[in-house]
């Protein structure tokens, strides 16, 4: 029974008049004996003591009492004992109270009771516990990443190295980015709930700093998104067989590790981007619309749908500031670079060489200048020409360069760190009460002085 969990009870009748103040006792025996001793009918064993005492004083519906329980309390030995205890506490504590804090002790005058390091440690543990106790959110994130990566990976399983296969692998990487919007939509409402609780409960009571709240909510997303990135890597990289493109150059391990790191960066960017978008916005719906707009711009101008040379001069800046520009460049070059292209039969250009010349003699100058290869160089009857001889030629056509892979990896960390810093800054600008601000002035007008009962117990 919930009532049994209370050690002491302050029982007030209508008008704030004290009826009882003291210990409840095991099975409410102290409380019930007090009322029974002063004229109340005995409390039945099967009765709820809380309901019984309301009935005794006439506060329950349909009940009535001829006893003035307030006057009974004032004349009781229990009240005399309470007042004696209060007087004793006043005398003893006044002698043992420590002197006022040293004005030079800055720690005694700080805004929060705990230092920032302690706040971070405790809040971080609490937020991790909240995530662990919300499995639906974690499961939905992992399920989205797993099923999306498997669907895309097996849609382009064992892609190969023909011209169409290279286009398919480019499209596979581009398709992988489309889960960005769904991940953002998952994160936004979860953050809004955490923020609402903090702003209604912990911030007014000065439990911990807003900086600890924001940093903890940024950090708690990172390990779960790192796990999601690991799942995406295995469910996408190996079904598409991008590792086979690294075998001829002996770069399987280096490129596999880098592609994994790029996948992790994609998920980390997603989480920090989501927090940045929602930090200053009230509702998840509004933040979601802003996030979708920014996502569309970064995806459109990343260089896949249109090459940089095709952009209007004004919009070229979007190509340079889009994080997906550097992510596509790195993922595509790491996945496709430094291997030979083997054209499919329908991709070969077939024609007869001039009389008296072999295909090698006829096409040699063109291949030396523009690339490609001839399938039957010594043939004098029919040439089978493939316009692309290696994957690096294809990468140049889409403005991707394997030499920039580590540079792009570093640039993406700049975007991730920027998102985190911008999230903290935006929250401070939009939602942290400023000293002397209008919100603080309004709150100060609402402060009311407390009142005290005759027994020294404060009530509002």
C-alpha positions, 0 to 999 in steps of 0.5 A: 500500500502506497500510504504505508511508505510514508514515515510521517504525516502532516494532515490538514483539514479544510482551511489549512488547519492541522489535524495531525502531524507525526509518525504513521507507524507500522500498519498505521498503528500510531496514526489510528491509535491517536484518532481512536484515543480521541473519540474516533470509531476503531479502524477495521482491519480490512479498511484503508487507513487513509480512507478511514481517517478522512471518514473520521474527520468528516472529510470523506463524501457522506461522512460527518464528525462532531469532534473538532479535530483541530482543537483536539490536536492543539490540546494533544500531547503529540502537539506539545511534543512536536513543539518541544522538538522544534524548540530543541532543534532551534536551540541546538542547530543555532549553536552548531550551524556553520559560519557563512561561506567564505566570500573568497570561496568561488565554489560556494557561490557557483550556480550549480551544486556539483562541478561541471565534470560531475554533472557531465558524468551523472547526466551522461549515465542517466541519458544512456540509461534512458536510451537503454530503457527505450528499446523501441527507438534503438530497435527501429534505428537498427532495423531501418539501417539493416533492412535498407542496407540489405535491400540496396546491397542485394539489389546490386549484388556482385555488381561487376566492372562493366560500364553499366555495373559502375553506374549501378555501384554509383547509384547504390552509394547514392541510394544509401544516402536516402536513409538519411532523412528517415534517421533524422525523423527518428531522432527529432521527436526523441530529442524533443521529449528529453528537452521538454523534461529538462526545461520543465524539471531540471533547469528550473531547479538548477539540477544541472547545466544546459551545457551538460544536457546538450553535450550528453544528448549529442554523445549518447547518439554516437555509439548507437549510430556507430553500431548502425554504421557497422551493420550498414557496412557489412550489409552493403559493402560485401553484397555489392562486392566492392572489395573485389575492385580492390583485389587487383591493386592489393588494397583490400584491407586499406580500402575496406577499413576506409570504407567502413570509417566513411560509413561510420562518418555518415551515421555520425554526421546524421546524428549531429545534424539532427541535433543541430536542426532541432536544438533551437526549434520547438517542434519536431515537425518544423525541424523535420521540414528544415532538415529535409530541405537541407538534405535535399540541397546537399543530395542534389548538389553532391555531383551525382545527379549533375556534374559540377560543370553543369551547375549554374555559376551561382550554385557551384558554392552548394557543391563545395559546401555540401558534405555529401560531395566529399562523402560521395567522392571518397566512397566512390573512389575507395569502392571503384578505383584502380581496377580494369573495366570489362565491358559487357557484350552490348557495351562494345563498339564493333566495326571493321578497320580499314583494309590492310590495317589491324585494329591495334594499328587503326585504334592505337592513336585514339586509345593513346589519346582518349583511353579505352581498349580493343578486345581483339587488337590483331584482328583485321575484320572486326574491332571490338572497342570499349570506351573505358579501360579502367575505373579511374577514367569513370571516376574522373567523369564524375569528378571523383579522385582516389587521391583525395580520399583521406583529405575528404575523410578529414573534411567530413570530421570538420562537418561533424564537429561543426554540427555539434558546436552549432547545436550547442550555440543554437540552443544557447541563443534560442532557449537558454534564459539570459540574465535580465531577460524578459522571461526572468523578469516575468518569473520573478513577479510570480514568486510568492512568499510561503506561509507557515502553520502553527506547528512550524511546517511550511506550506504554499 
